[in-house]
Amino acid sequence: MNWDTIKGNWKEFRGNVRQQWGKLTDDDMEVIAGKRDELVGKIQQRYGVAKEEAERQIDQFRNAL
């Protein structure tokens, strides 16, 4: 699944994202609003991982959908 599909259907995928990254808040989800770069930043901030690691996690998540 490509990221454009996730972005276009963000409200449907929010639950999946929250399940994967439970430390993300509702406010985080509003800021992210389907934007991949915002999700990368929030994962880095909440989990203390490098950008490359956050991007790897997102790619794995996207591929699993």
PDB file of N, CA, C, O and CB in Angstrom:
ATOM      1  N   MET A   1       0.852  -1.175   0.000  1.00  0.00           N
ATOM      2  CA  MET A   1       0.000   0.000   0.000  1.00  0.00           C
ATOM      3  C   MET A   1       0.896   1.236   0.000  1.00  0.00           C
ATOM      4  O   MET A   1       1.888   1.299   0.726  1.00  0.00           O
ATOM      5  CB  MET A   1      -0.968   0.000   1.227  1.00  0.00           C
ATOM      6  N   ASN A   2       0.535   2.201  -0.813  1.00  0.00           N
ATOM      7  CA  ASN A   2       1.373   3.398  -0.846  1.00  0.00           C
ATOM      8  C   ASN A   2       0.888   4.432   0.162  1.00  0.00           C
ATOM      9  O   ASN A   2      -0.238   4.364   0.656  1.00  0.00           O
ATOM     10  CB  ASN A   2       1.389   4.003  -2.254  1.00  0.00           C
ATOM     11  N   TRP A   3       1.747   5.373   0.449  1.00  0.00           N
ATOM     12  CA  TRP A   3       1.438   6.354   1.485  1.00  0.00           C
ATOM     13  C   TRP A   3       0.310   7.279   1.075  1.00  0.00           C
ATOM     14  O   TRP A   3      -0.416   7.766   1.942  1.00  0.00           O
ATOM     15  CB  TRP A   3       2.665   7.166   1.817  1.00  0.00           C
ATOM     16  N   ASP A   4       0.131   7.542  -0.216  1.00  0.00           N
ATOM     17  CA  ASP A   4      -0.965   8.400  -0.672  1.00  0.00           C
ATOM     18  C   ASP A   4      -2.320   7.814  -0.279  1.00  0.00           C
ATOM     19  O   ASP A   4      -3.246   8.555   0.050  1.00  0.00           O
ATOM     20  CB  ASP A   4      -0.895   8.594  -2.195  1.00  0.00           C
ATOM     21  N   THR A   5      -2.436   6.499  -0.314  1.00  0.00           N
ATOM     22  CA  THR A   5      -3.674   5.841   0.099  1.00  0.00           C
ATOM     23  C   THR A   5      -3.909   6.041   1.592  1.00  0.00           C
ATOM     24  O   THR A   5      -5.025   6.331   2.022  1.00  0.00           O
ATOM     25  CB  THR A   5      -3.629   4.339  -0.240  1.00  0.00           C
ATOM     26  N   ILE A   6      -2.853   5.883   2.370  1.00  0.00           N
ATOM     27  CA  ILE A   6      -2.957   6.086   3.817  1.00  0.00           C
ATOM     28  C   ILE A   6      -3.342   7.529   4.116  1.00  0.00           C
ATOM     29  O   ILE A   6      -4.222   7.786   4.937  1.00  0.00           O
ATOM     30  CB  ILE A   6      -1.627   5.728   4.519  1.00  0.00           C
ATOM     31  N   LYS A   7      -2.681   8.470   3.446  1.00  0.00           N
ATOM     32  CA  LYS A   7      -2.981   9.889   3.663  1.00  0.00           C
ATOM     33  C   LYS A   7      -4.421  10.201   3.297  1.00  0.00           C
ATOM     34  O   LYS A   7      -5.108  10.919   4.024  1.00  0.00           O
ATOM     35  CB  LYS A   7      -2.031  10.772   2.847  1.00  0.00           C
ATOM     36  N   GLY A   8      -4.880   9.663   2.169  1.00  0.00           N
ATOM     37  CA  GLY A   8      -6.237   9.929   1.722  1.00  0.00           C
ATOM     38  C   GLY A   8      -7.298   9.348   2.631  1.00  0.00           C
ATOM     39  O   GLY A   8      -8.411   9.869   2.701  1.00  0.00           O
ATOM     40  N   ASN A   9      -6.970   8.283   3.320  1.00  0.00           N
ATOM     41  CA  ASN A   9      -7.913   7.616   4.226  1.00  0.00           C
ATOM     42  C   ASN A   9      -7.423   7.687   5.666  1.00  0.00           C
ATOM     43  O   ASN A   9      -7.575   6.728   6.423  1.00  0.00           O
ATOM     44  CB  ASN A   9      -8.116   6.149   3.810  1.00  0.00           C
ATOM     45  N   TRP A  10      -6.846   8.798   6.040  1.00  0.00           N
ATOM     46  CA  TRP A  10      -6.197   8.941   7.341  1.00  0.00           C
ATOM     47  C   TRP A  10      -7.115   8.568   8.495  1.00  0.00           C
ATOM     48  O   TRP A  10      -6.684   7.895   9.431  1.00  0.00           O
ATOM     49  CB  TRP A  10      -5.711  10.356   7.519  1.00  0.00           C
ATOM     50  N   LYS A  11      -8.365   8.992   8.445  1.00  0.00           N
ATOM     51  CA  LYS A  11      -9.270   8.709   9.559  1.00  0.00           C
ATOM     52  C   LYS A  11      -9.443   7.211   9.769  1.00  0.00           C
ATOM     53  O   LYS A  11      -9.625   6.759  10.900  1.00  0.00           O
ATOM     54  CB  LYS A  11     -10.629   9.359   9.317  1.00  0.00           C
ATOM     55  N   GLU A  12      -9.389   6.443   8.692  1.00  0.00           N
ATOM     56  CA  GLU A  12      -9.509   4.992   8.803  1.00  0.00           C
ATOM     57  C   GLU A  12      -8.235   4.366   9.362  1.00  0.00           C
ATOM     58  O   GLU A  12      -8.297   3.366  10.078  1.00  0.00           O
ATOM     59  CB  GLU A  12      -9.832   4.385   7.442  1.00  0.00           C
ATOM     60  N   PHE A  13      -7.090   4.947   9.042  1.00  0.00           N
ATOM     61  CA  PHE A  13      -5.811   4.355   9.439  1.00  0.00           C
ATOM     62  C   PHE A  13      -5.303   4.844  10.795  1.00  0.00           C
ATOM     63  O   PHE A  13      -4.346   4.286  11.331  1.00  0.00           O
ATOM     64  CB  PHE A  13      -4.778   4.646   8.393  1.00  0.00           C
ATOM     65  N   ARG A  14      -5.923   5.863  11.346  1.00  0.00           N
ATOM     66  CA  ARG A  14      -5.483   6.391  12.648  1.00  0.00           C
ATOM     67  C   ARG A  14      -5.411   5.312  13.714  1.00  0.00           C
ATOM     68  O   ARG A  14      -4.452   5.259  14.484  1.00  0.00           O
ATOM     69  CB  ARG A  14      -6.418   7.493  13.109  1.00  0.00           C
ATOM     70  N   GLY A  15      -6.406   4.463  13.761  1.00  0.00           N
ATOM     71  CA  GLY A  15      -6.433   3.387  14.755  1.00  0.00           C
ATOM     72  C   GLY A  15      -5.261   2.441  14.594  1.00  0.00           C
ATOM     73  O   GLY A  15      -4.661   2.014  15.581  1.00  0.00           O
ATOM     74  N   ASN A  16      -4.928   2.108  13.347  1.00  0.00           N
ATOM     75  CA  ASN A  16      -3.795   1.230  13.092  1.00  0.00           C
ATOM     76  C   ASN A  16      -2.494   1.895  13.540  1.00  0.00           C
ATOM     77  O   ASN A  16      -1.621   1.245  14.115  1.00  0.00           O
ATOM     78  CB  ASN A  16      -3.723   0.862  11.601  1.00  0.00           C
ATOM     79  N   VAL A  17      -2.376   3.182  13.275  1.00  0.00           N
ATOM     80  CA  VAL A  17      -1.172   3.924  13.664  1.00  0.00           C
ATOM     81  C   VAL A  17      -1.068   3.980  15.184  1.00  0.00           C
ATOM     82  O   VAL A  17       0.010   3.765  15.739  1.00  0.00           O
ATOM     83  CB  VAL A  17      -1.188   5.358  13.068  1.00  0.00           C
ATOM     84  N   ARG A  18      -2.175   4.267  15.861  1.00  0.00           N
ATOM     85  CA  ARG A  18      -2.168   4.328  17.328  1.00  0.00           C
ATOM     86  C   ARG A  18      -1.855   2.970  17.933  1.00  0.00           C
ATOM     87  O   ARG A  18      -1.203   2.885  18.973  1.00  0.00           O
ATOM     88  CB  ARG A  18      -3.516   4.833  17.852  1.00  0.00           C
ATOM     89  N   GLN A  19      -2.320   1.903  17.283  1.00  0.00           N
ATOM     90  CA  GLN A  19      -2.030   0.555  17.775  1.00  0.00           C
ATOM     91  C   GLN A  19      -0.541   0.256  17.637  1.00  0.00           C
ATOM     92  O   GLN A  19       0.057  -0.346  18.529  1.00  0.00           O
ATOM     93  CB  GLN A  19      -2.864  -0.499  17.009  1.00  0.00           C
ATOM     94  N   GLN A  20       0.050   0.669  16.539  1.00  0.00           N
ATOM     95  CA  GLN A  20       1.480   0.430  16.293  1.00  0.00           C
ATOM     96  C   GLN A  20       2.357   1.288  17.198  1.00  0.00           C
ATOM     97  O   GLN A  20       3.343   0.804  17.753  1.00  0.00           O
ATOM     98  CB  GLN A  20       1.822   0.711  14.826  1.00  0.00           C
ATOM     99  N   TRP A  21       1.998   2.560  17.348  1.00  0.00           N
ATOM    100  CA  TRP A  21       2.795   3.496  18.143  1.00  0.00           C
ATOM    101  C   TRP A  21       1.901   4.101  19.218  1.00  0.00           C
ATOM    102  O   TRP A  21       1.372   5.201  19.061  1.00  0.00           O
ATOM    103  CB  TRP A  21       3.425   4.615  17.246  1.00  0.00           C
ATOM    104  N   GLY A  22       1.747   3.373  20.293  1.00  0.00           N
ATOM    105  CA  GLY A  22       0.828   3.740  21.364  1.00  0.00           C
ATOM    106  C   GLY A  22       1.172   5.009  22.116  1.00  0.00           C
ATOM    107  O   GLY A  22       0.313   5.571  22.794  1.00  0.00           O
ATOM    108  N   LYS A  23       2.397   5.470  22.015  1.00  0.00           N
ATOM    109  CA  LYS A  23       2.779   6.696  22.719  1.00  0.00           C
ATOM    110  C   LYS A  23       2.304   7.954  22.007  1.00  0.00           C
ATOM    111  O   LYS A  23       2.391   9.047  22.567  1.00  0.00           O
ATOM    112  CB  LYS A  23       4.276   6.748  22.884  1.00  0.00           C
ATOM    113  N   LEU A  24       1.809   7.820  20.793  1.00  0.00           N
ATOM    114  CA  LEU A  24       1.308   8.981  20.063  1.00  0.00           C
ATOM    115  C   LEU A  24      -0.041   9.389  20.638  1.00  0.00           C
ATOM    116  O   LEU A  24      -0.902   8.543  20.880  1.00  0.00           O
ATOM    117  CB  LEU A  24       1.190   8.679  18.543  1.00  0.00           C
ATOM    118  N   THR A  25      -0.220  10.671  20.854  1.00  0.00           N
ATOM    119  CA  THR A  25      -1.447  11.191  21.446  1.00  0.00           C
ATOM    120  C   THR A  25      -2.458  11.561  20.367  1.00  0.00           C
ATOM    121  O   THR A  25      -2.148  11.566  19.176  1.00  0.00           O
ATOM    122  CB  THR A  25      -1.144  12.406  22.324  1.00  0.00           C
ATOM    123  N   ASP A  26      -3.676  11.871  20.811  1.00  0.00           N
ATOM    124  CA  ASP A  26      -4.689  12.348  19.868  1.00  0.00           C
ATOM    125  C   ASP A  26      -4.237  13.652  19.221  1.00  0.00           C
ATOM    126  O   ASP A  26      -4.479  13.877  18.035  1.00  0.00           O
ATOM    127  CB  ASP A  26      -6.044  12.543  20.578  1.00  0.00           C
ATOM    128  N   ASP A  27      -3.582  14.507  19.998  1.00  0.00           N
ATOM    129  CA  ASP A  27      -3.050  15.759  19.439  1.00  0.00           C
ATOM    130  C   ASP A  27      -2.001  15.461  18.373  1.00  0.00           C
ATOM    131  O   ASP A  27      -1.973  16.112  17.328  1.00  0.00           O
ATOM    132  CB  ASP A  27      -2.440  16.642  20.556  1.00  0.00           C
ATOM    133  N   ASP A  28      -1.141  14.482  18.631  1.00  0.00           N
ATOM    134  CA  ASP A  28      -0.143  14.078  17.631  1.00  0.00           C
ATOM    135  C   ASP A  28      -0.833  13.641  16.347  1.00  0.00           C
ATOM    136  O   ASP A  28      -0.405  13.992  15.247  1.00  0.00           O
ATOM    137  CB  ASP A  28       0.749  12.938  18.174  1.00  0.00           C
ATOM    138  N   MET A  29      -1.899  12.875  16.501  1.00  0.00           N
ATOM    139  CA  MET A  29      -2.603  12.360  15.330  1.00  0.00           C
ATOM    140  C   MET A  29      -3.215  13.498  14.515  1.00  0.00           C
ATOM    141  O   MET A  29      -3.263  13.427  13.287  1.00  0.00           O
ATOM    142  CB  MET A  29      -3.693  11.369  15.755  1.00  0.00           C
ATOM    143  N   GLU A  30      -3.678  14.532  15.186  1.00  0.00           N
ATOM    144  CA  GLU A  30      -4.221  15.700  14.474  1.00  0.00           C
ATOM    145  C   GLU A  30      -3.123  16.430  13.716  1.00  0.00           C
ATOM    146  O   GLU A  30      -3.335  16.873  12.587  1.00  0.00           O
ATOM    147  CB  GLU A  30      -4.911  16.664  15.458  1.00  0.00           C
ATOM    148  N   VAL A  31      -1.956  16.558  14.326  1.00  0.00           N
ATOM    149  CA  VAL A  31      -0.828  17.232  13.678  1.00  0.00           C
ATOM    150  C   VAL A  31      -0.334  16.416  12.486  1.00  0.00           C
ATOM    151  O   VAL A  31      -0.037  16.966  11.427  1.00  0.00           O
ATOM    152  CB  VAL A  31       0.321  17.458  14.685  1.00  0.00           C
ATOM    153  N   ILE A  32      -0.252  15.111  12.669  1.00  0.00           N
ATOM    154  CA  ILE A  32       0.249  14.231  11.605  1.00  0.00           C
ATOM    155  C   ILE A  32      -0.674  14.293  10.395  1.00  0.00           C
ATOM    156  O   ILE A  32      -0.216  14.492   9.269  1.00  0.00           O
ATOM    157  CB  ILE A  32       0.373  12.771  12.110  1.00  0.00           C
ATOM    158  N   ALA A  33      -1.962  14.125  10.623  1.00  0.00           N
ATOM    159  CA  ALA A  33      -2.993  14.241   9.583  1.00  0.00           C
ATOM    160  C   ALA A  33      -2.606  13.550   8.275  1.00  0.00           C
ATOM    161  O   ALA A  33      -2.882  14.067   7.192  1.00  0.00           O
ATOM    162  CB  ALA A  33      -3.279  15.700   9.311  1.00  0.00           C
ATOM    163  N   GLY A  34      -1.968  12.384   8.376  1.00  0.00           N
ATOM    164  CA  GLY A  34      -1.619  11.613   7.192  1.00  0.00           C
ATOM    165  C   GLY A  34      -0.301  11.985   6.541  1.00  0.00           C
ATOM    166  O   GLY A  34       0.076  11.395   5.529  1.00  0.00           O
ATOM    167  N   LYS A  35       0.403  12.952   7.104  1.00  0.00           N
ATOM    168  CA  LYS A  35       1.682  13.379   6.520  1.00  0.00           C
ATOM    169  C   LYS A  35       2.813  12.497   7.052  1.00  0.00           C
ATOM    170  O   LYS A  35       3.055  12.440   8.258  1.00  0.00           O
ATOM    171  CB  LYS A  35       1.964  14.878   6.840  1.00  0.00           C
ATOM    172  N   ARG A  36       3.487  11.826   6.154  1.00  0.00           N
ATOM    173  CA  ARG A  36       4.539  10.883   6.528  1.00  0.00           C
ATOM    174  C   ARG A  36       5.660  11.569   7.304  1.00  0.00           C
ATOM    175  O   ARG A  36       6.126  11.038   8.313  1.00  0.00           O
ATOM    176  CB  ARG A  36       5.108  10.208   5.284  1.00  0.00           C
ATOM    177  N   ASP A  37       6.091  12.729   6.851  1.00  0.00           N
ATOM    178  CA  ASP A  37       7.182  13.436   7.531  1.00  0.00           C
ATOM    179  C   ASP A  37       6.811  13.807   8.958  1.00  0.00           C
ATOM    180  O   ASP A  37       7.654  13.754   9.854  1.00  0.00           O
ATOM    181  CB  ASP A  37       7.559  14.692   6.757  1.00  0.00           C
ATOM    182  N   GLU A  38       5.564  14.180   9.173  1.00  0.00           N
ATOM    183  CA  GLU A  38       5.108  14.495  10.529  1.00  0.00           C
ATOM    184  C   GLU A  38       5.120  13.247  11.403  1.00  0.00           C
ATOM    185  O   GLU A  38       5.492  13.305  12.575  1.00  0.00           O
ATOM    186  CB  GLU A  38       3.696  15.106  10.497  1.00  0.00           C
ATOM    187  N   LEU A  39       4.714  12.124  10.829  1.00  0.00           N
ATOM    188  CA  LEU A  39       4.726  10.861  11.582  1.00  0.00           C
ATOM    189  C   LEU A  39       6.153  10.481  11.950  1.00  0.00           C
ATOM    190  O   LEU A  39       6.413  10.055  13.075  1.00  0.00           O
ATOM    191  CB  LEU A  39       4.065   9.725  10.765  1.00  0.00           C
ATOM    192  N   VAL A  40       7.076  10.633  11.009  1.00  0.00           N
ATOM    193  CA  VAL A  40       8.490  10.355  11.294  1.00  0.00           C
ATOM    194  C   VAL A  40       8.951  11.191  12.481  1.00  0.00           C
ATOM    195  O   VAL A  40       9.559  10.669  13.415  1.00  0.00           O
ATOM    196  CB  VAL A  40       9.375  10.648  10.051  1.00  0.00           C
ATOM    197  N   GLY A  41       8.661  12.484  12.444  1.00  0.00           N
ATOM    198  CA  GLY A  41       9.080  13.381  13.525  1.00  0.00           C
ATOM    199  C   GLY A  41       8.481  13.023  14.866  1.00  0.00           C
ATOM    200  O   GLY A  41       9.168  13.059  15.887  1.00  0.00           O
ATOM    201  N   LYS A  42       7.202  12.676  14.872  1.00  0.00           N
ATOM    202  CA  LYS A  42       6.543  12.329  16.140  1.00  0.00           C
ATOM    203  C   LYS A  42       7.079  11.015  16.706  1.00  0.00           C
ATOM    204  O   LYS A  42       7.226  10.875  17.920  1.00  0.00           O
ATOM    205  CB  LYS A  42       5.022  12.228  15.941  1.00  0.00           C
ATOM    206  N   ILE A  43       7.369  10.055  15.831  1.00  0.00           N
ATOM    207  CA  ILE A  43       7.954   8.798  16.312  1.00  0.00           C
ATOM    208  C   ILE A  43       9.333   9.073  16.896  1.00  0.00           C
ATOM    209  O   ILE A  43       9.675   8.537  17.950  1.00  0.00           O
ATOM    210  CB  ILE A  43       8.047   7.749  15.165  1.00  0.00           C
ATOM    211  N   GLN A  44      10.120   9.895  16.232  1.00  0.00           N
ATOM    212  CA  GLN A  44      11.438  10.251  16.761  1.00  0.00           C
ATOM    213  C   GLN A  44      11.292  10.891  18.134  1.00  0.00           C
ATOM    214  O   GLN A  44      12.005  10.532  19.072  1.00  0.00           O
ATOM    215  CB  GLN A  44      12.178  11.206  15.798  1.00  0.00           C
ATOM    216  N   GLN A  45      10.377  11.830  18.249  1.00  0.00           N
ATOM    217  CA  GLN A  45      10.189  12.575  19.491  1.00  0.00           C
ATOM    218  C   GLN A  45       9.700  11.673  20.626  1.00  0.00           C
ATOM    219  O   GLN A  45      10.254  11.710  21.724  1.00  0.00           O
ATOM    220  CB  GLN A  45       9.202  13.716  19.271  1.00  0.00           C
ATOM    221  N   ARG A  46       8.681  10.875  20.377  1.00  0.00           N
ATOM    222  CA  ARG A  46       8.076  10.055  21.438  1.00  0.00           C
ATOM    223  C   ARG A  46       8.913   8.835  21.814  1.00  0.00           C
ATOM    224  O   ARG A  46       8.912   8.417  22.971  1.00  0.00           O
ATOM    225  CB  ARG A  46       6.705   9.599  21.008  1.00  0.00           C
ATOM    226  N   TYR A  47       9.624   8.265  20.847  1.00  0.00           N
ATOM    227  CA  TYR A  47      10.346   7.018  21.095  1.00  0.00           C
ATOM    228  C   TYR A  47      11.855   7.191  21.164  1.00  0.00           C
ATOM    229  O   TYR A  47      12.567   6.242  21.491  1.00  0.00           O
ATOM    230  CB  TYR A  47      10.016   6.026  20.030  1.00  0.00           C
ATOM    231  N   GLY A  48      12.358   8.387  20.861  1.00  0.00           N
ATOM    232  CA  GLY A  48      13.787   8.637  20.960  1.00  0.00           C
ATOM    233  C   GLY A  48      14.624   7.837  19.987  1.00  0.00           C
ATOM    234  O   GLY A  48      15.720   7.391  20.326  1.00  0.00           O
ATOM    235  N   VAL A  49      14.114   7.650  18.767  1.00  0.00           N
ATOM    236  CA  VAL A  49      14.854   6.905  17.752  1.00  0.00           C
ATOM    237  C   VAL A  49      15.333   7.859  16.663  1.00  0.00           C
ATOM    238  O   VAL A  49      14.832   8.975  16.524  1.00  0.00           O
ATOM    239  CB  VAL A  49      13.977   5.779  17.144  1.00  0.00           C
ATOM    240  N   ALA A  50      16.311   7.393  15.901  1.00  0.00           N
ATOM    241  CA  ALA A  50      16.851   8.178  14.795  1.00  0.00           C
ATOM    242  C   ALA A  50      15.835   8.233  13.656  1.00  0.00           C
ATOM    243  O   ALA A  50      14.930   7.403  13.574  1.00  0.00           O
ATOM    244  CB  ALA A  50      18.192   7.582  14.301  1.00  0.00           C
ATOM    245  N   LYS A  51      15.998   9.209  12.792  1.00  0.00           N
ATOM    246  CA  LYS A  51      15.102   9.382  11.653  1.00  0.00           C
ATOM    247  C   LYS A  51      15.048   8.121  10.790  1.00  0.00           C
ATOM    248  O   LYS A  51      13.975   7.707  10.352  1.00  0.00           O
ATOM    249  CB  LYS A  51      15.545  10.576  10.809  1.00  0.00           C
ATOM    250  N   GLU A  52      16.198   7.524  10.553  1.00  0.00           N
ATOM    251  CA  GLU A  52      16.260   6.328   9.720  1.00  0.00           C
ATOM    252  C   GLU A  52      15.462   5.178  10.335  1.00  0.00           C
ATOM    253  O   GLU A  52      14.790   4.433   9.622  1.00  0.00           O
ATOM    254  CB  GLU A  52      17.713   5.905   9.511  1.00  0.00           C
ATOM    255  N   GLU A  53      15.538   5.035  11.655  1.00  0.00           N
ATOM    256  CA  GLU A  53      14.794   3.988  12.347  1.00  0.00           C
ATOM    257  C   GLU A  53      13.290   4.258  12.267  1.00  0.00           C
ATOM    258  O   GLU A  53      12.506   3.339  12.032  1.00  0.00           O
ATOM    259  CB  GLU A  53      15.246   3.888  13.819  1.00  0.00           C
ATOM    260  N   ALA A  54      12.893   5.493  12.458  1.00  0.00           N
ATOM    261  CA  ALA A  54      11.472   5.842  12.356  1.00  0.00           C
ATOM    262  C   ALA A  54      10.962   5.551  10.950  1.00  0.00           C
ATOM    263  O   ALA A  54       9.870   5.007  10.786  1.00  0.00           O
ATOM    264  CB  ALA A  54      11.244   7.332  12.714  1.00  0.00           C
ATOM    265  N   GLU A  55      11.736   5.906   9.945  1.00  0.00           N
ATOM    266  CA  GLU A  55      11.332   5.647   8.558  1.00  0.00           C
ATOM    267  C   GLU A  55      11.247   4.148   8.280  1.00  0.00           C
ATOM    268  O   GLU A  55      10.358   3.702   7.555  1.00  0.00           O
ATOM    269  CB  GLU A  55      12.319   6.308   7.581  1.00  0.00           C
ATOM    270  N   ARG A  56      12.162   3.371   8.850  1.00  0.00           N
ATOM    271  CA  ARG A  56      12.135   1.920   8.676  1.00  0.00           C
ATOM    272  C   ARG A  56      10.858   1.337   9.294  1.00  0.00           C
ATOM    273  O   ARG A  56      10.203   0.484   8.695  1.00  0.00           O
ATOM    274  CB  ARG A  56      13.393   1.271   9.313  1.00  0.00           C
ATOM    275  N   GLN A  57      10.517   1.801  10.482  1.00  0.00           N
ATOM    276  CA  GLN A  57       9.309   1.327  11.150  1.00  0.00           C
ATOM    277  C   GLN A  57       8.063   1.665  10.331  1.00  0.00           C
ATOM    278  O   GLN A  57       7.155   0.843  10.209  1.00  0.00           O
ATOM    279  CB  GLN A  57       9.202   1.937  12.554  1.00  0.00           C
ATOM    280  N   ILE A  58       8.022   2.862   9.777  1.00  0.00           N
ATOM    281  CA  ILE A  58       6.881   3.273   8.968  1.00  0.00           C
ATOM    282  C   ILE A  58       6.789   2.425   7.709  1.00  0.00           C
ATOM    283  O   ILE A  58       5.696   2.016   7.316  1.00  0.00           O
ATOM    284  CB  ILE A  58       6.983   4.759   8.604  1.00  0.00           C
ATOM    285  N   ASP A  59       7.917   2.158   7.078  1.00  0.00           N
ATOM    286  CA  ASP A  59       7.909   1.312   5.881  1.00  0.00           C
ATOM    287  C   ASP A  59       7.406  -0.093   6.203  1.00  0.00           C
ATOM    288  O   ASP A  59       6.634  -0.665   5.432  1.00  0.00           O
ATOM    289  CB  ASP A  59       9.316   1.239   5.269  1.00  0.00           C
ATOM    290  N   GLN A  60       7.834  -0.653   7.331  1.00  0.00           N
ATOM    291  CA  GLN A  60       7.350  -1.966   7.730  1.00  0.00           C
ATOM    292  C   GLN A  60       5.856  -1.940   7.991  1.00  0.00           C
ATOM    293  O   GLN A  60       5.136  -2.856   7.594  1.00  0.00           O
ATOM    294  CB  GLN A  60       8.089  -2.452   8.967  1.00  0.00           C
ATOM    295  N   PHE A  61       5.386  -0.892   8.658  1.00  0.00           N
ATOM    296  CA  PHE A  61       3.968  -0.728   8.940  1.00  0.00           C
ATOM    297  C   PHE A  61       3.174  -0.649   7.637  1.00  0.00           C
ATOM    298  O   PHE A  61       2.157  -1.326   7.483  1.00  0.00           O
ATOM    299  CB  PHE A  61       3.728   0.529   9.794  1.00  0.00           C
ATOM    300  N   ARG A  62       3.632   0.162   6.718  1.00  0.00           N
ATOM    301  CA  ARG A  62       2.944   0.345   5.444  1.00  0.00           C
ATOM    302  C   ARG A  62       2.902  -0.961   4.658  1.00  0.00           C
ATOM    303  O   ARG A  62       1.875  -1.296   4.067  1.00  0.00           O
ATOM    304  CB  ARG A  62       3.628   1.439   4.617  1.00  0.00           C
ATOM    305  N   ASN A  63       4.005  -1.697   4.646  1.00  0.00           N
ATOM    306  CA  ASN A  63       4.051  -2.955   3.914  1.00  0.00           C
ATOM    307  C   ASN A  63       3.140  -4.026   4.526  1.00  0.00           C
ATOM    308  O   ASN A  63       2.639  -4.904   3.824  1.00  0.00           O
ATOM    309  CB  ASN A  63       5.475  -3.462   3.863  1.00  0.00           C
ATOM    310  N   ALA A  64       2.938  -3.941   5.830  1.00  0.00           N
ATOM    311  CA  ALA A  64       2.084  -4.913   6.518  1.00  0.00           C
ATOM    312  C   ALA A  64       0.595  -4.662   6.272  1.00  0.00           C
ATOM    313  O   ALA A  64      -0.229  -5.552   6.477  1.00  0.00           O
ATOM    314  CB  ALA A  64       2.365  -4.882   8.010  1.00  0.00           C
ATOM    315  N   LEU A  65       0.259  -3.464   5.837  1.00  0.00           N
ATOM    316  CA  LEU A  65      -1.164  -3.147   5.621  1.00  0.00           C
ATOM    317  C   LEU A  65      -1.718  -3.806   4.404  1.00  0.00           C
ATOM    318  O   LEU A  65      -2.897  -3.635   4.092  1.00  0.00           O
ATOM    319  CB  LEU A  65      -1.364  -1.671   5.509  1.00  0.00           C
TER     320      LEU A  65
END
